[in-house]
Amino acid sequence: MSMTVPSTVPGESLRAWYDEHLVDDVVLYDITAQAATSLSALLVKRQLTAADALEQEHWGARVRLVAQQQRALDPADRAGLIAQQQAWLEEADALAERSTQLA
């Protein structure tokens, strides 16, 4: 699943990329919220395909945590938005890589 940020930008320079491309905080907030939505979709898929109830609960708890983190986003905290977005992108990449390895 592709996320909504430039895929060629290394994590440490994501803020520089957004600054260079004049991405304002309102748009950055929307992009970060979309990253949460995309990650949640991956997590729900894991929850629905879980092998047992314990695994289902694990993924369900992760879905709830992402939703909680998304509600806590501060639209005025540019650095915080980028940091949270980067964390979600890394998790989504790890989930996608793990799916590829298991296939």
C-alpha positions in Angstrom: 0.0 0.0 0.0 1.5 3.3 -1.0 1.4 6.2 1.5 0.7 9.8 0.6 4.2 11.3 1.1 7.1 11.3 -1.4 8.6 7.8 -1.3 12.0 8.9 -2.3 12.6 11.2 0.7 14.7 9.7 3.5 13.0 10.1 6.9 15.6 12.5 8.3 14.9 15.0 5.5 11.2 14.8 5.3 10.8 18.2 7.0 13.3 19.7 4.6 11.3 18.3 1.7 8.0 19.7 3.0 9.7 23.1 3.6 11.3 23.1 0.2 8.0 22.4 -1.5 6.2 25.0 0.6 3.8 22.5 2.1 1.9 24.5 4.7 0.8 23.2 8.0 -2.9 22.7 7.0 -1.9 20.4 4.2 0.8 18.7 6.3 -1.9 17.9 8.9 -4.1 16.4 6.2 -1.2 14.3 4.8 -0.4 13.1 8.3 -4.0 12.2 9.0 -4.0 10.3 5.7 -0.9 8.4 6.8 -2.9 7.3 10.0 -5.8 6.2 7.9 -3.6 4.2 5.5 -1.8 2.5 8.4 -5.1 1.8 10.1 -6.3 0.0 6.9 -3.2 -2.2 7.0 -3.7 -3.0 10.7 -7.4 -3.8 10.2 -6.5 -6.2 7.4 -4.1 -7.9 9.8 -6.8 -8.0 12.5 -9.3 -9.6 10.1 -6.8 -12.2 8.9 -5.4 -13.0 12.4 -4.9 -16.7 13.2 -6.5 -16.5 16.7 -8.3 -14.2 19.2 -5.0 -13.1 20.8 -3.6 -12.0 17.5 -6.9 -10.2 16.7 -6.7 -8.3 19.9 -3.1 -7.3 19.3 -4.0 -5.8 16.0 -7.2 -4.3 17.3 -5.2 -2.6 20.1 -2.8 -1.2 17.5 -5.7 0.2 15.5 -7.1 1.9 18.6 -3.7 3.4 19.5 -3.3 4.8 16.0 -6.8 6.4 16.2 -5.8 7.8 19.6 -2.6 9.2 18.2 -4.4 10.7 15.3 -6.9 12.5 17.6 -4.0 13.9 19.5 -2.3 15.5 16.5 -1.7 19.2 17.0 -2.2 21.0 13.7 0.2 23.8 14.8 3.1 21.4 15.7 4.9 21.0 12.4 7.8 19.0 13.9 5.3 16.8 15.8 3.2 16.1 12.7 6.3 15.1 10.7 7.7 12.9 13.5 4.4 11.1 13.9 3.9 10.7 10.2 7.4 9.3 9.8 6.7 6.8 12.6 3.5 5.7 10.9 5.2 5.4 7.5 8.0 3.3 8.9 5.5 1.0 10.6 3.5 0.7 7.3 6.7 -0.1 5.4 7.6 -2.8 8.0 4.1 -4.3 7.8 4.3 -4.3 4.0 7.8 -5.8 3.9 6.7 -8.5 6.4 3.7 -9.4 4.2 6.0 -9.7 1.2 8.3 -12.0 3.1 5.4 -14.2 4.3 3.9 -14.5 0.8 
